[in-house]
C-alpha cells in the first residue's frame, strides 16, 4: 500500500468517525427531548420541553431555566446600552 492510498484511507476513516459521532449526538438529543416532552405532559400537564425554558418576568427580567436551575437576566441594562449605541452611531452618521 502506497503512501497516497494510506492517507486516503485515513481521511475516509476520519470522515466516517466524525459522521457517526454527529449522528449519535443528534439521536441522543432527540431521545432526551422526546423523553422530557412526554414526562412534562404526563406529570406537569405542560406541553413542551422542560430542559431549557426562557420566559419574561416583570417586564425587564428574563428567566432562563436549564434543568430546573433558574437564572435571571436583567434586560434593562442591555436596553440602555443599546439606546446609547444607537445614539452614538446616529451621531457619527450625521
N, C-alpha and C positions, 0 to 999 in steps of 0.2 A: 504494500500500500504506500503510495507516494505521499509526499508532504501535503500537496494540494487536496488530495482526497481525504486525508486525515483531518485537516482543518475544516473542510466542507462538512464532514460528518459531525464534527464537534459543534458547528453552527446549527445544524439541523437539530441536534440533541438539545442545545440550549433553547431553541425556539419551542420545542415540544415541552420542555420542563416549564418554561415561562407560561405557555398557554394552559398547561394543566394546573399550575398554581392559580392563575386568574380564574379558571373555570371552577375550581374548588372553592375559592373565596366567594364568588358570586353565588354558588349553590349554598354555601354556609349562611351567607347573609339573607338569602331568600327563605331558608328554613327558619332562621331566628325571627325574621319579620312575620312569617306566617304563624308561628307558634305564639308570638307576642300578641298579634292581632286577635287570634282566637281566644287566648286567655283573657284579654281585656273585654272582649264581647261577652264571654261567659261570666266572669267574676264581677266586673265593674259596670256592665251594661253600657259600655262605651264602644262605639265603632271607630277604630283607629289604633295605630300602634302607640305603645306607651314607653318605648325605649327612649325616644327622643321627641320632646314636645317643645314648641315655642308658642307663648301666648302673651298678650299685652295686659298688664295690670296697671291700675291707677292712671293711665294716660301717658306717663313719662317713664315707665319701667317695663322692661321685658323680663319675663320669667322663662328661663331655659331649664328644662328638666331632662336630665340624662340618667337613666336607670334609677329613678326616684331620688336623685340628688338635685336640689334646686339651686340655681344660680340666678342672681338678679343683676340686670344691667340698667343703669340709669341713662336714658337716652337724651335727657335734657342737655347734657354736656356735648353730646355728639351733634345735636341740632344747633346749639350755639356756635360750635366750631364751624359747622357747615355755613351758617349765615356769615360769619367773619370771613371765611374763604371766598364766598360769593361776592362780598363787598370788596375784598382785595382784588379779585380778578376783574370785576366791573370797573374798579378804579384804574387798573392798568390798561384796560382796553379803551378807555375814553381818551 
